[in-house]
Amino acid sequence: MSASAAAGTAVRRIEDPPLMMGTGSYTDDVKLPGTLHAAFVRAGVAHGKITSIDTSEAKSAPGVVGVFTGEDLGLRDMPLAENPGPPAPESMGRPILAYDRVRFLGEAIAVVVAETRAQAVDAAELVLVDVDPLPVVVDPLQAAEDSSGNLFEAHGSNVAFEAPAGDEALADAEVVVRGRFVNQRVAAVPMEPGAALAAPDEETGGLTMWVPCQAPHGIKAVVSQALGYEGDEVRVIAPAVGGGFGARISPYPEHVVAGAVAKRLGRPVRYVESRWETMVGMQHGRAQIQDVEIGAKRDGTVTGLKVHVFADCGAYPHDALLMPALTGLMSCGVYSIPKVDFSFTCVVTNTSPIGAYRGAGRPEATALVERAMDMLAQELGMDPADLRRKNFIAPEDFPHSTVTGANYDSGEYRRALDRALHLAGYEDLRAEQRARRERGDAQQLGIGMCSYVEWTGFGAELGTCEIGTDGKVTVRSGTSPHGQGHVTSWTQLVTTELGVAPEDVTIIQSDTKLVARGLGTMGSRSLQVGGSAVLNATREVLAKAKKIAAHELEASEDDIEVVPGKGLGVAGSPGTALTWAQLATLAQSPPEGMEPGLDAENDFETPDATFPFGTHISVVELDVETGNVRLIRHVSVDDAGNLTNPLLVEGQVHGGIAQGAAQALLEEITYDESGNCLTGSLASYMMPSAADLPSYETERTQTPTDRNPLGAKGIGEAGTIGSTPAVQNAVVDALGHLGVTHVDMPAHPERVWRAIQAT
């Protein structure tokens, strides 16, 4: 932990004890009398026309209460949630339950509802779905060029969106380096599988739903629209959530179906997915093929970057269209690049839909520019660290607007790089690498680096603060956590401002009935947007209380101060302090001209995104005889502005590094030519264990932003963004003396071995 981390307080997570002791409540822990269980009938082929659905045998199976198709429930296409990316074509809508054709393996076609889960699962196997097979396309390049296997006949092609670019970026280059990089498809694999519980609400005539999600109000909006509810007739609660990683932002068809069946039957309905269902039904991430050209002067000055991205959207393009747009926005990275030509083609394929995955488009940008910089350094014979220093945006150039439209707030990129190199012992590592090469060791050393900047924090968020006559503080927040530690952070903000004890603060979130509005938790936005709203509301309450205290104590407002553990008193006279309970009681009938109540509501809207940054250094040992790669060290220096709780930051960085390193070395969702998912279980999808990862060496610098009152930037995605290119670059660096210039991710032994043989 860096010394600068002392600016925040490393408070242990308040919300952890129930989760550690098994007393926390997840969606499947919510028990309601009379609950029915749903199981979905899913497509067994990747593409085909549905000619018939026979539910008769399933309806007569033991315990079955109902079997429903989309037609039975009056459901057609999913309402589209608001998306800041390019618009999806209307002709490429996603059915709630497939009714005319199926477009990916595992797509939901019908639902069986029974008294027990076992009965529902057994009966689902009795539903007979006749499908006439259609041509399958799983390769996005093929999908873009070949119209014989169109997923949507009315659209006429598999291209959902195209963004063209100019052709000027390389005009001034003396050296051009080219490469095609595959940023492979990965799965979120949350510990908790997909689930929902929907129950009729007698009071409102609507529904109450428990859903593990990142944005309860977004789920509420889509379910309400799909099922014809208005206002607050639908209530969505996110209890403890066993992992999100972006895949739980958007509503899923299964959420709507659970609500529709509960509405129809008048009983609670629960569904909990199998791991296979979550692997193929929950949206995947990344899935880009990147054609990259970088131009430079012979002294290493970068003159331009040209990129075309083929973005695989999976079967339905809505959420996926934003990802390459964010990749383009951040394609300059930390470098002063005068010209960028960025274009992309979004195509649909017979695979699971693509959406946000930790970083959502920005890790793909960092990956492409950092690989390109390493390839350029190799071409020019420069040390990759020297090439980066030469092209960094200088500290005095902030705020800085890139040619791709990003408005960077603050940064000291060289400081982070130099600190990371020092911590890693960079010169000693290079010396060890040279010695191993000279000896011809089988175990070669690779040193990779990544200097990154990312886009975090957007939109507005709600925060409220209220002090009751018992002196207790209640805070409401529109954010919805799934492991970030919001209860701890929001409590810290309140206790710091008001001097109350943590046990006197209650945080309410993740419930659309108890919190009026909220965008949710995604994009590393919670502290800087949601936390700022809580801070502003708390400060408004404090200002109200000071007016009352000044009146009661016959003092100037300027002389009233917080007396920790007591309330408010006159500066220098803590014995005069009025308790918060007294102040709240007085506020019920305040002096004339003062607003009653000690409460405040704040909607904080950030004027622009913030741009955290850092440098990661990875060290791998690579066996040139077998292709096996072992990550032996990982050093990171991350800068997220001012820190509220360094311990929470450390946890976010650790988790992010694990996830990013896993993409570089292990994880990949693959399909065969028939659209069968070959890695749809935890037996075939390679997730890392603790044995696959080293202890991390982490530090932080702090470069505040002026875009929120906390001076904070996001940290939730930083570890993932910085680690993946660092590890990939380390793998390629270990093979550089053999003539290898690139190895696609994941760098598993066979792929590395083949790269060696090819040279």
Order of alpha helices (4+ residues) and beta strands (2+ residues): alpha-beta-beta-alpha-beta-alpha-beta-beta-alpha-beta-alpha-beta-beta-beta-beta-alpha-beta-alpha-beta-alpha-beta-beta-alpha-beta-alpha-alpha-beta-beta-alpha-alpha-beta-beta-beta-alpha-beta-alpha-beta-beta-beta-alpha-beta-beta-beta-alpha-beta-alpha-alpha
